[in-house]
Amino acid sequence: MPNTRAETRAETLHAEGVSEDEFRAAMSRLAAGVVLVTAQEPPFGEDVGMTATAFMSVSLDPPLVLVSVREGSRMDDLLDEQPLWAVSVLAEHQRQVAGRFSMKNRISDRLLFADLPYVRGELSGAPLIGGALATLECRTESRTAAGDHTLVVGRVLSASVPPGEAGPLAYFRGRYRQLGA
Ligand SMILES: Cc1cc2nc3c(=O)[nH]c(=O)nc-3n(C[C@H](O)[C@H](O)[C@H](O)COP(=O)(O)O)c2cc1C
């Protein structure tokens, strides 16, 4: 039996809580940019990538970003032991990149990187994808468990914006989109 009003309320909310479908549907209406998070298995091992929309800027001074990674995913496990990682902000012509790095239960990403243009970040050693709208190299400042995800806050070590006029790759209502003219 609950002892306090707060406990009663928590249980009520849980009992009447939002369903996964309702939650997913509501969040699918939040248009998001799409990024590729990358890191290299230490020491000097295989490269790993993960398509993500749960990425945001957190702080300007110091420059911090955050990515939310599913607990137990390959990227979560890798970032637990590799503090250096990178983010490539994908352009509208990079749907295939997003698609291949979101496939479930991959064992190796070696072939996924094999025909992809990238350079290795000087500070992170992580792949920076050619044709991306922007690339950032980061060092993990904190990891916080949040439900079934880990919030990874990274200090931005470098940020660059290659020349080019391509638009962003966006994700909205479960589909990749380009911004209208
Ligand atoms: C558009 C899109 C956005 C995604 N955003 C995230 C995200 O922000 N965080 C995350 O952990 N997974 C996200 N995913 C799922 C991962 O890309 C996917 O689970 C992962 O690459 C598969 O590896 P795993 O089997 O180790 O989970 C997203 C997938 C798609 C298609």
The ligand as a Gaussian input file, in Angstrom:
#p B3LYP/6-31G(d) Opt

LIG

0 1
 C       16.271000       7.526000     -37.765000
 C       16.857000       6.703000     -36.657000
 C       17.267000       7.318000     -35.483000
 C       17.830000       6.593000     -34.436000
 N       18.228000       7.243000     -33.307000
 C       18.796000       6.542000     -32.305000
 C       19.272000       7.212000     -31.147000
 O       19.197000       8.436000     -31.027000
 N       19.846000       6.455000     -30.176000
 C       19.961000       5.089000     -30.272000
 O       20.467000       4.455000     -29.354000
 N       19.531000       4.431000     -31.369000
 C       18.966000       5.130000     -32.386000
 N       18.553000       4.477000     -33.511000
 C       18.731000       3.010000     -33.591000
 C       20.162000       2.633000     -33.907000
 O       20.650000       3.248000     -35.078000
 C       20.236000       1.089000     -34.046000
 O       19.587000       0.498000     -32.970000
 C       21.621000       0.575000     -34.015000
 O       22.418000       1.084000     -35.058000
 C       21.583000      -0.954000     -34.171000
 O       22.610000      -1.481000     -33.412000
 P       22.274000      -2.362000     -32.124000
 O       21.749000      -3.682000     -32.679000
 O       23.540000      -2.500000     -31.396000
 O       21.204000      -1.595000     -31.374000
 C       17.974000       5.195000     -34.566000
 C       17.571000       4.560000     -35.750000
 C       17.023000       5.306000     -36.777000
 C       16.600000       4.613000     -38.061000

